[in-house]
Amino acid sequence: MAVRRPRVCKIANFCEGARPFAAGDIVFMFVDHIRIQAKAGDGGDGSASFRRESFVPKGGPDGGDGGRGGSVILRADVHTDNLTPFFYEPIIKAKNGDRGGNKQCFGKSAPDKVLPVPIGTIVYRLPDEEPDDYDPEVAHGDGAMFVDFSKTPKGHEAARAERKQRAVDPNELETIADLTEPEQEFVLCAGGKGGLGNVHFKSSRNQAPTRYTEGEPGGEGTFYLELRKIADAGLVGYPNAGKSTLLGAISAARPKVAPYPFTTLTPHIGVVELPGFQRVTVADIPGLIEGAHANVGLGHDFLRHIVRCKLLVFVLDMAGSEGREPIEDLQKLRKELDLHDPRLSERPWIVVANKMDLPEAKEKLKHFKTRYRKLEVLPIAAATGEGLEKLTARLGELIAAAA
């Protein structure tokens, strides 16, 4: 029996304070943004042939048309939750159409290459890369008319690798699609049209044409895919504030829970059932720290998943069990979201005071309410289930009002 090799989530290496991986840990890679190259199939060439049969003199042209090239299509799939497959296949190519045949037979069209992507994927077009310039030392002759391709130009491979690793400039991104509905499709690169056979060029003056047309080249380009999870509410808070425990208590989701920072390395979405056959989706966003807007900690890797949330739920460790004060935590979290995207400050938001089962929590909650008199605060204890029923009912009311 073959043993599957575990895939390590590289993003965890940048989480300061996170527990290092043990020898037996299996952590699967989570990819939510990636650069890809796509090339649709070229259309097949038309055919230049003539009818050749017994007792049929001067049969005339019978060249068929070429087949259509395959297109590259993205399809929003409810069973896909990340962009990891594109990490192992960043260059996507569809097949070319077949050449036309004799007897006016059409060439076979290539099948479309349909790629499933998560719901909430945004597709950007990147500017075409400039062609590589060869080093003058590999050119010989006047005007560099002859090039020795067996010699690697100096810095050529290094420049190509540098472009691949270069961070994407937001100013270069051109949004071309936003896949937000199940089974929604977008043609990333259209396949080329097949060429015409010589049968299309016959006339009374040219009864034996040898002319045909070549198939059109398929579309191609460089694209940037970004996943932004779609959820009604997002749980925002510092590491070890109890977000994962809360999500597991109010939904059927089972995110990892452990007593160390950055336990959650990927966003999790849970469905919360409400009375009257209603339901809301809640996203557990990995812990944010001060400086997240500048890509500190998990930074931009997961701040993008908050953008689509209709309601922001700030989960605070009201007992201060990690040595932080709840008032300072709220101020820093609000500041980080505003620095990342000022529109997030305009979203409806509430505060959930977690860990109320600890002895220090009641005194700190009293002080917190004194500071924020008009702020809605819902005290809960996610570990024991205290206050969860009131919280879920309130989430349904606020999300319905924000819709």
Beta strands, then each sheet from edge to edge (+ up, - down):
strand 1: 33-39
strand 2: 72-77
strand 3: 91-93
strand 4: 113-118
strand 5: 121-126
strand 6: 139-140
strand 7: 146-147
strand 8: 174-179
strand 9: 185-189
strand 10: 220-227
strand 11: 233-236
strand 12: 268-274
strand 13: 278-284
strand 14: 311-317
strand 15: 349-354
strand 16: 377-379
sheet 1: 3+ 1+ 10- 5+ 8-
sheet 2: 4+ 2+ 9-
sheet 3: 6+ 7-
sheet 4: 12+ 13- 11- 14- 15- 16-
end
